[in-house]
Structure formats: structure tokens, C-alpha cells
Amino acid sequence: MMNIILFDQPAVRENLLPMSYTRPVADFSLGITTLREKWETFARDAQFSYLTADYLQEKFPMTDTGDSLFVASHVIATENMAEKVLALKPGKCLLADTRQGERLLLAVRGSLDDFERCQADHGDAAVFEDKVDAVTRVYDIFLLNSRQIEEDFEVITRGREGQTIHRSNTVIGDPDLIYIESGAVVEGVVLNASHGPVYVGRDVEIMEGSCLRGPIALCEHSTVNMGTKIYPGTTLGPWCKVGGELNNVVMFGYSNKAHDGFLGNAVIGEWCNLGAGCVASNLKNDYTEIKLWNYPSHRFLRTGLQFCGLIMADHSKAGINTMFNTATVVGVGVNIHGSGFPRNFIASFSEGGHSGFTDLPMEKFFDTASRMMARRGKSLSEADHRIFRAIRDIAENYK
């Protein structure tokens, strides 16, 4: 059995904050699956582990067998890529060029020493022949999502037959591009597959009056409330609940935006909640280029984008009628309330609103997180407590 270690490049990890505070990059959601699950699809007999930030290794440990495949966690796997990576000989490494024109270390076969050597000196490394997609900025998640839904859909549904589409639904486009897993309830819904596939996961409920236009992925146990409008490029991770209007939104899991309000070109982590009437801008009034907070630079950087909405990390909450300016970045464990627009960057473990923020005591954070997670039968482990305390210390450097 091949041992595959998905490694985080420190510079990439830092640029992917705040979403990478609480997870290895391989556990980012994209399309229908995570980046790790895409590799698992093409290397079914392999075992997987992580090489990530030190404070995360307790929860996401690395298994080193002395002869492993070290694979860049932020690169999106394809079948051809997996074949080339799995065929690497001991001591060899493979480079790749991204569609954005960057060259990166894709994979190394061998020991941890071999991996460190290849990082320092690529030597006579081979170069993978295809341009690759890689997640190097937070906004890549929503920019790449539509295409990844389409590619994941083709792989996941190949040779399988889903539920028959209920006669109460209105289908637009090719019905073969609508796949409904077992246990899902979809009735009285408009399903438009004319622009891309619609994937409905196991035990999902889409309530009547909702309108969905693919490419869309609704992962297991997610809920779409009555009259919801979901536009292309949207993924709901496991156990998410949504309502209102969503356009090109990626929610990692266990998060809620259950009421009316708009969310577009956004990335939402796990265990987040957006209250009723919460609205987030994704376009500036003057249509100028968007700048987004970049953690390693400690400043707002140009993105080249005209559309970018809310970026919200794990365990953050926004009260009813909260209004977010274009491209607002919210860290881990933030509690937002009150009227008016909060600032465009909100540091982790803080609470407040338009008038300002104060530090959120860790015990208060743990109490709120525990209450929310208990609703899904989950709880924080001792390792989780240590990770969040480490994040609190690290986040002080980025205020």
C-alpha cells in the first residue's frame, strides 16, 4: 500500500489564512469533495496523512514509512496527474506549472530527507506535462468551484444511477446532469441543468419553491429552505442549512445561512452562522478592482477581481441584519452584532460591530462553540482546545 503524505507549503498556507488556521489545505472543500478526497478517488489503495503546521499535527498526524509519496496539498488532482505521481521512482520528484504561470513542487517519492532535499534543490526533476489548477489564494476557492463541480460530478456519478426525479419538480436542461443520492428529498423544486450539473447528496432536503441553477453541489445532510435561490458555482458542505439567495458560494460544512439575505462569491468555514437578513456585498459601488486582506502582508492587496464577497473562517457568527462590505475577511471565532457595517478585516477571537471590536475571552468562545456543536451531536476534543489556543496566540501576529 502506497503511503501518501499531503504536504502544506508554508507560504501557501499563510496566504490561505484565515481558512487554513483550523485545517490542513488538503481538507479544503472544492467542488463536491475536499482536495484530499480527490486524491483518494484516484489512489484508492493508498493511505493518506498530512504534513502541515506543527500545532495541527496532533489532530492531523503524519505517517512516515520511509518510502512515501509527498504530494502538494493545494494542487487539484486529476486522473492523469495521479498516474504520473504514483509512477514516481524512489528519490525522484515531479514539478508542475500552474495555469497562473507559477512553477511548484508537485510530488516527491522517498523519505522525509528526500522530500527536504527536493524542496531545497529540484535538480533534474521532471515536469508534469499539463497545466495544473492550484488553490493559492482564498478567492481561488470560489473562482475554481464551478469547474470542479463539473469534474467531480463526472467522476462520482460514472456508472451509477441516482434517484428518479420526482414528478413535482420542474427540470430544465438535461436530466442526466441531475443526480440525486439515496435518502434525499427534492419536491416542488426548479432544477436547471442547462449550464452545468446539479448534485444532490445523501439525505439532503430541498424544500418546495426553491430554484437551483447548476453547476451546484449540495453535500450530505444539507438543507435548502423554502423559496431559496441558488446560482451556479455554489457548494454546500455536509450539514449546512441555507435560505435566501446564494451565488458562487462555498460553505465547508455545519454552517448556516438559513434566512433571507444575499451571499455571493464567498467562502464560509465550518460552524458559522449568519442571522436573518444578513447581507454581504460582492461588488463595489464604483466597480473598481477589489482589494482583500492578506495575512502575511498585513495589508489589503489587489486581487484583479471585480466580484468578491465574504470570507469567514470557522466558528464565526453574525447577528440579524448584519451588513458586510465588499470582500470582508472574518477570522476564527468572531462574534459580530449591532447595526452598521463592520470593518473589512476582523481579527480572530473578537466581538463587536460597527463601533469597534474587543477581544473574545477563550472560555466564552469554547462555551458558544460547544453549544452549537452539541446540536449536531459533536463536541470539541482536548486537541481542539489546544489548537484554538495556539491559533489565538498566532493570530496576535496578524492584527
C-alpha positions in Angstrom: 0.0 0.0 0.0 1.4 3.4 -1.0 1.8 5.9 1.8 0.8 9.4 0.6 1.6 12.5 2.6 -0.2 15.6 1.6 2.1 18.5 2.4 1.4 22.1 3.0 3.8 24.7 1.6 4.2 27.2 4.5 3.9 30.2 2.2 0.7 28.9 0.6 -0.8 28.0 3.9 -0.2 31.6 5.1 -1.8 33.1 2.0 -4.8 30.9 2.6 -5.5 32.3 6.1 -7.9 32.5 7.8 -9.4 29.3 6.2 -6.1 27.4 6.9 -6.0 28.3 10.6 -8.1 25.3 11.5 -7.3 22.6 8.9 -4.6 21.4 6.5 -5.1 22.7 3.0 -6.0 19.2 1.8 -9.2 19.4 3.8 -10.5 22.5 1.9 -13.8 21.9 0.2 -13.8 22.4 -3.6 -16.5 21.2 -6.0 -18.2 18.2 -4.5 -15.3 16.9 -2.4 -12.2 18.1 -0.5 -8.8 18.3 -2.1 -7.8 15.1 -0.1 -10.8 13.2 -1.3 -9.9 14.0 -4.9 -6.6 12.2 -4.4 -8.3 9.3 -2.7 -10.5 8.9 -5.8 -7.5 8.3 -8.0 -5.4 6.4 -5.4 -7.9 4.1 -3.8 -5.4 1.6 -2.3 -3.2 4.3 -0.7 -3.2 5.5 2.9 -3.2 9.3 3.5 -1.8 11.6 6.1 -0.7 15.2 6.4 2.4 17.3 6.8 1.1 20.6 8.0 1.6 23.3 10.7 3.1 22.0 13.9 0.1 22.9 16.1 -2.3 21.0 13.7 -0.3 17.8 13.6 -1.8 16.4 16.8 -5.2 16.2 15.2 -3.9 15.7 11.6 -0.8 13.5 12.1 1.8 12.4 9.5 2.6 8.7 8.9 6.1 8.3 7.6 7.0 4.9 6.3 10.4 5.8 4.9 9.2 5.4 1.4 6.3 7.8 0.9 4.8 10.0 -1.8 4.8 13.6 -0.7 2.2 15.4 -2.7 1.4 19.2 -2.7 -1.9 19.6 -0.9 -3.1 22.7 -2.7 -2.9 21.1 -6.2 -6.2 19.8 -7.6 -5.8 16.1 -8.5 -6.7 14.7 -11.9 -6.6 11.2 -13.1 -3.6 11.7 -15.4 -1.7 13.6 -12.7 -2.3 10.8 -10.2 -1.0 8.2 -12.7 2.3 10.2 -13.1 2.7 10.8 -9.4 2.0 7.2 -8.4 4.6 6.1 -11.0 7.5 8.1 -9.4 10.6 6.2 -8.6 12.2 6.5 -5.1 14.3 9.6 -4.7 12.6 11.4 -7.7 10.5 14.5 -7.7 7.9 16.0 -10.1 7.3 19.7 -10.8 4.3 21.3 -12.3 3.3 24.6 -13.9 0.0 26.2 -12.8 -2.4 27.9 -15.1 -1.4 31.2 -13.4 2.2 30.7 -14.6 3.8 29.5 -11.4 6.1 26.5 -11.1 5.7 24.4 -8.0 6.9 21.1 -6.4 4.1 18.7 -7.1 5.4 15.4 -5.6 8.4 13.6 -4.1 8.9 9.9 -3.7 11.1 8.7 -0.8 12.0 9.5 2.8 11.5 12.8 4.7 15.1 13.6 3.9 14.4 13.1 0.2 11.5 15.4 0.5 13.5 18.1 2.2 16.3 17.7 -0.3 13.9 18.1 -3.3 12.4 21.2 -1.7 15.8 22.8 -1.5 17.1 21.6 -4.9 14.8 20.3 -7.6 17.8 19.1 -9.6 16.9 17.1 -12.7 13.2 16.8 -11.7 10.7 16.0 -14.4 7.9 18.4 -15.2 4.3 17.3 -15.4 3.1 17.9 -19.0 -0.3 19.5 -18.2 -1.0 22.9 -16.6 -2.5 22.3 -13.1 -5.1 24.1 -11.0 -3.9 25.0 -7.5 -5.5 26.9 -4.6 -3.0 29.6 -3.7 -5.4 32.4 -2.6 -8.6 32.2 -0.7 -10.6 33.5 -3.6 -9.4 30.6 -5.8 -11.9 28.5 -3.9 -14.9 30.2 -5.4 -13.2 31.0 -8.7 -12.5 27.3 -9.4 -15.6 25.9 -7.8 -17.9 25.7 -10.9 -15.4 23.8 -12.9 -14.6 21.4 -10.0 -18.2 20.6 -9.5 -18.4 19.6 -13.2 -15.3 17.4 -13.0 -16.3 15.8 -9.6 -19.8 15.2 -10.9 -18.4 13.2 -13.9 -16.2 11.1 -11.7 -18.7 10.5 -8.8 -21.7 9.6 -10.9 -19.9 7.5 -13.5 -21.6 4.1 -13.8 -24.1 4.9 -11.1 -27.8 5.6 -11.1 -29.4 8.0 -8.7 -33.0 8.5 -7.6 -35.7 9.2 -10.1 -36.5 12.9 -10.2 -39.9 13.4 -8.5 -42.7 14.5 -10.9 -43.4 17.6 -8.8 -40.1 19.1 -9.9 -39.5 21.3 -12.9 -36.5 20.2 -14.9 -34.7 22.5 -17.3 -31.9 21.1 -19.4 -30.5 17.6 -19.5 -32.0 15.4 -16.7 -28.8 13.2 -16.9 -27.0 16.2 -15.4 -29.1 16.0 -12.3 -28.0 13.3 -9.8 -29.9 12.7 -6.5 -28.4 10.4 -3.9 -30.4 8.0 -1.7 -32.3 9.5 1.1 -32.6 12.9 -0.4 -36.0 14.7 -0.6 -36.4 17.0 -3.6 -40.0 18.0 -4.4 -41.6 21.1 -5.9 -38.2 22.5 -7.0 -36.9 24.1 -10.2 -33.7 22.2 -11.2 -31.9 23.9 -14.1 -29.0 21.8 -15.5 -28.7 23.7 -18.8 -25.5 25.4 -17.6 -24.0 22.6 -15.5 -24.8 19.7 -13.3 -26.8 19.6 -10.1 -25.5 17.2 -7.5 -27.8 16.4 -4.5 -26.1 14.3 -1.8 -27.3 11.7 0.6 -30.2 12.7 2.9 -30.3 16.3 1.6 -33.6 18.1 1.8 -34.5 20.8 -0.8 -37.8 22.3 0.2 -40.6 23.4 -2.2 -40.3 26.6 -4.1 -36.6 26.6 -4.4 -34.8 27.4 -7.6 -31.4 25.9 -8.4 -29.2 26.5 -11.4 -26.1 24.3 -11.9 -23.3 23.7 -11.5 -24.3 23.2 -7.9 -23.3 20.7 -5.2 -25.4 20.0 -2.1 -23.5 17.6 0.1 -24.9 15.1 2.6 -27.5 16.2 5.1 -27.6 19.8 3.9 -31.0 21.6 3.9 -32.3 24.2 1.5 -35.2 26.1 3.0 -38.4 27.1 1.1 -38.0 29.6 -1.8 -34.2 29.6 -1.8 -32.4 30.8 -4.9 -29.1 29.2 -5.6 -26.9 30.2 -8.6 -24.0 28.5 -10.3 -20.7 27.7 -8.6 -22.3 27.0 -5.2 -21.3 24.2 -2.8 -23.0 23.4 0.5 -20.8 21.2 2.6 -22.2 18.5 4.9 -25.0 19.6 7.3 -25.3 23.1 6.0 -28.6 24.9 6.1 -29.4 27.8 3.7 -32.1 30.2 2.6 -32.4 33.4 0.7 -30.1 34.0 -2.3 -26.6 32.4 -2.9 -24.4 32.9 -5.9 -21.0 31.2 -6.2 -20.7 30.4 -2.5 -18.6 27.6 -0.9 -19.6 26.5 2.6 -17.3 24.0 4.1 -19.7 22.3 6.5 -22.0 22.6 9.5 -22.7 26.2 8.8 -26.0 28.1 8.5 -27.4 30.9 6.4 -31.0 29.8 6.9 -32.9 33.0 6.2 -33.4 35.7 3.6 -30.3 37.8 2.6 -27.7 37.7 -0.2 -24.3 36.0 -0.2 -22.2 35.9 -3.3 -18.6 35.0 -4.3 -18.0 33.9 -0.8 -16.2 31.3 1.3 -17.6 30.2 4.6 -15.9 27.8 7.0 -17.3 25.3 9.4 -19.7 26.0 12.4 -20.6 29.6 11.2 -24.0 31.2 11.4 -25.3 34.2 9.5 -28.5 35.6 11.1 -31.8 36.5 9.4 -31.4 39.3 6.9 -27.6 39.1 6.8 -26.3 40.6 3.5 -22.8 40.7 2.1 -21.8 42.9 -0.8 -19.7 41.3 -3.6 -19.3 44.3 -5.9 -18.1 47.8 -5.1 -20.4 50.7 -6.0 -17.7 52.2 -8.3 -17.0 48.9 -9.9 -13.3 49.2 -9.2 -10.9 46.3 -8.5 -11.3 44.6 -5.2 -8.5 44.6 -2.5 -8.6 41.8 0.0 -6.8 41.5 3.4 -3.7 39.4 3.1 -2.4 38.0 6.3 1.4 37.7 5.6 1.5 41.2 4.1 -0.6 42.7 7.0 -2.4 44.8 4.4 -5.1 44.8 1.7 -3.7 43.5 -1.7 -5.1 43.9 -5.2 -6.8 40.8 -6.5 -7.6 41.6 -10.1 -11.3 40.8 -9.2 -14.4 42.8 -9.6 -16.5 40.3 -7.6 -15.6 39.1 -4.1 -17.8 38.7 -1.1 -17.5 37.5 2.5 -14.6 35.3 3.6 -15.4 33.9 7.0 -13.4 31.3 9.0 -14.6 28.6 11.4 -16.9 29.3 14.4 -17.7 32.9 13.5 -21.2 34.3 13.8 -23.1 37.4 12.5 -26.3 38.6 14.2 -29.5 39.5 12.4 -29.4 42.2 9.7 -25.6 42.3 9.7 -24.3 44.1 6.6 -20.8 43.3 5.2 -18.9 45.5 2.9 -17.4 44.0 -0.3 -14.6 41.5 0.4 -14.8 41.5 4.2 -12.4 39.0 5.8 -13.5 37.5 9.2 -11.1 35.4 11.2 -11.8 32.4 13.5 -14.2 32.7 16.5 -15.6 36.1 15.7 -19.0 37.3 17.1 -20.5 40.2 15.1 -23.5 42.1 16.2 -25.2 45.6 16.1 -26.1 47.9 13.3 -23.9 49.4 10.6 -21.0 47.9 8.6 -18.1 46.3 10.5 -14.7 46.9 9.1 -13.3 44.9 6.2 -10.9 42.8 8.3 -11.9 41.4 11.6 -9.2 39.6 13.6 -9.8 36.2 15.1 -11.4 35.8 18.6 -13.0 39.2 18.8 -16.6 40.5 19.3 -18.4 43.7 18.4 -19.5 45.6 15.3 -19.6 48.9 13.6 -18.4 50.8 16.7 -15.4 48.5 17.3 -14.2 45.2 18.5 -12.9 43.8 21.7 -11.1 40.5 22.5 -13.4 37.5 22.9 -12.4 35.5 26.0 -11.4 31.9 25.1 -13.8 30.4 27.7 -16.7 32.3 26.1 -15.6 31.1 22.7 -15.4 27.5 23.9 -18.9 27.7 25.5 -20.5 29.1 22.3 -18.7 26.5 20.1 -19.7 23.7 22.4 -23.4 24.7 22.4 -23.6 24.9 18.6 -21.7 21.6 18.0 -23.9 19.8 20.5 -26.9 20.5 18.2 -25.2 18.2 15.7 -24.0 15.6 18.3 -20.4 16.9 18.0 -18.0 18.2 20.7 -14.6 19.8 21.0 -11.8 17.5 21.9 -8.9 18.3 24.1 -6.8 18.5 20.9 -9.3 21.1 19.5 -8.9 23.2 22.7 -5.1 23.2 22.3 -5.4 24.0 18.6 -7.7 27.0 19.2 -5.4 28.3 21.9 -2.5 28.0 19.5 -4.5 29.9 16.9 -5.3 32.6 19.4 -1.5 33.1 20.0 -0.6 33.0 16.3 -3.5 35.4 15.4 -2.0 38.1 17.6 0.8 38.5 15.0 -1.8 39.3 12.3 -3.8 42.0 14.0 
